[in-house]
Amino acid sequence: MRYGDGGGLNEAGRQRREQVRQKAAELFEAGVSAVEVAARLEVSTKSAYAWRREWVAGGPDALKSEGSVGASTKLAAKQVERLRQRLEAGPAASGYTEDQRWTLARVVKLIATQPL
């Protein structure tokens, strides 16, 4: 597994990454160098060095995941589902007949006009 492959991971992917970081902590504890950790775990040396710094400062707990990053959604689950349906119906169904592209401005307008 390459650590940098596949952003936007689901929970299973985040768990796999967590296991990689915890394995790195075990290797650091055993005296393995950051370069060797990177090679064994197939991650970048930059990540391995960063993990080592965190591990030295706070032990294995310092390498635990802090959860998913990014802002949480401001739409309720029903709103997300309605938005998905409207997007799948295409721009023409929302009155954009001049072309069949969803632009950021159009999606923003679609969200703003969506009932709560």
C-alpha positions as CSV (number, residue, x, y, z in Angstrom):
1,M,0.0,0.0,0.0
2,R,1.3,3.4,-0.9
3,Y,0.3,5.9,1.8
4,G,-0.2,8.8,-0.7
5,D,-2.5,6.8,-3.0
6,G,-6.3,7.4,-2.8
7,G,-7.3,10.5,-0.9
8,G,-10.8,10.8,0.4
9,L,-10.7,7.5,2.2
10,N,-13.6,5.8,3.7
11,E,-13.5,4.4,7.3
12,A,-11.9,1.2,6.3
13,G,-9.1,3.1,4.5
14,R,-8.5,5.3,7.5
15,Q,-8.3,2.2,9.7
16,R,-5.6,0.7,7.3
17,R,-3.6,4.0,7.5
18,E,-4.0,3.9,11.3
19,Q,-2.5,0.4,11.3
20,V,0.4,1.6,9.2
21,R,1.2,4.4,11.6
22,Q,0.9,2.1,14.6
23,K,3.3,-0.4,12.9
24,A,5.7,2.5,12.4
25,A,5.5,3.2,16.1
26,E,6.4,-0.4,16.9
27,L,9.3,-0.3,14.5
28,F,10.6,3.0,16.0
29,E,10.4,1.4,19.4
30,A,12.5,-1.5,18.1
31,G,15.2,1.0,17.0
32,V,14.5,0.9,13.2
33,S,15.5,4.0,11.3
34,A,12.9,6.3,9.6
35,V,14.4,5.4,6.2
36,E,14.0,1.7,6.9
37,V,10.4,2.2,8.3
38,A,9.6,4.0,5.0
39,A,10.9,1.1,3.0
40,R,9.2,-1.6,5.0
41,L,5.8,0.1,5.1
42,E,6.1,1.5,1.6
43,V,5.5,5.1,2.6
44,S,7.5,8.2,1.8
45,T,10.6,9.0,3.9
46,K,9.0,12.4,4.6
47,S,6.1,10.7,6.3
48,A,8.3,8.3,8.2
49,Y,10.5,11.2,9.5
50,A,7.3,13.2,10.5
51,W,5.9,10.1,12.3
52,R,9.2,9.6,14.1
53,R,9.3,13.2,15.3
54,E,5.7,12.8,16.6
55,W,6.5,9.4,18.1
56,V,9.6,10.9,19.9
57,A,7.5,13.8,21.3
58,G,4.4,11.8,22.3
59,G,4.9,8.1,22.0
60,P,2.6,5.7,20.0
61,D,-0.5,7.7,21.0
62,A,0.9,10.7,19.0
63,L,0.5,8.7,15.8
64,K,-3.2,7.9,16.4
65,S,-5.6,9.2,13.9
66,E,-7.4,12.5,14.7
67,G,-10.4,11.4,12.6
68,S,-11.4,12.6,9.2
69,V,-10.3,16.0,8.1
70,G,-12.3,18.8,6.5
71,A,-15.4,20.6,7.3
72,S,-18.4,18.7,8.3
73,T,-21.4,18.8,6.0
74,K,-23.9,21.6,6.6
75,L,-26.7,19.7,4.8
76,A,-28.9,17.1,6.4
77,A,-28.9,13.6,5.0
78,K,-32.2,14.2,3.2
79,Q,-30.9,17.4,1.6
80,V,-27.8,15.6,0.4
81,E,-30.0,12.9,-1.2
82,R,-32.2,15.4,-2.9
83,L,-29.2,17.3,-4.1
84,R,-27.7,14.0,-5.5
85,Q,-31.0,13.3,-7.3
86,R,-31.1,16.8,-8.8
87,L,-27.5,16.6,-9.9
88,E,-28.1,13.2,-11.5
89,A,-31.1,14.6,-13.4
90,G,-28.8,17.0,-15.2
91,P,-28.6,20.7,-15.6
92,A,-31.5,20.9,-18.1
93,A,-33.9,19.6,-15.4
94,S,-32.9,22.6,-13.3
95,G,-33.4,25.1,-16.1
96,Y,-29.9,25.2,-17.6
97,T,-30.7,24.4,-21.2
98,E,-27.8,26.3,-22.9
99,D,-25.3,23.6,-22.1
100,Q,-25.1,20.3,-20.1
101,R,-22.4,21.2,-17.5
102,W,-22.6,21.5,-13.8
103,T,-20.5,24.5,-12.8
104,L,-19.6,25.4,-9.2
105,A,-21.9,28.5,-9.5
106,R,-24.8,26.4,-10.6
107,V,-24.3,23.8,-7.9
108,V,-24.1,26.6,-5.3
109,K,-27.4,28.1,-6.6
110,L,-28.9,24.6,-6.6
111,I,-28.0,24.1,-2.9
112,A,-29.2,27.6,-2.0
113,T,-32.6,27.0,-3.6
114,Q,-33.1,23.6,-2.1
115,P,-35.8,23.3,0.5
116,L,-34.8,22.5,4.1
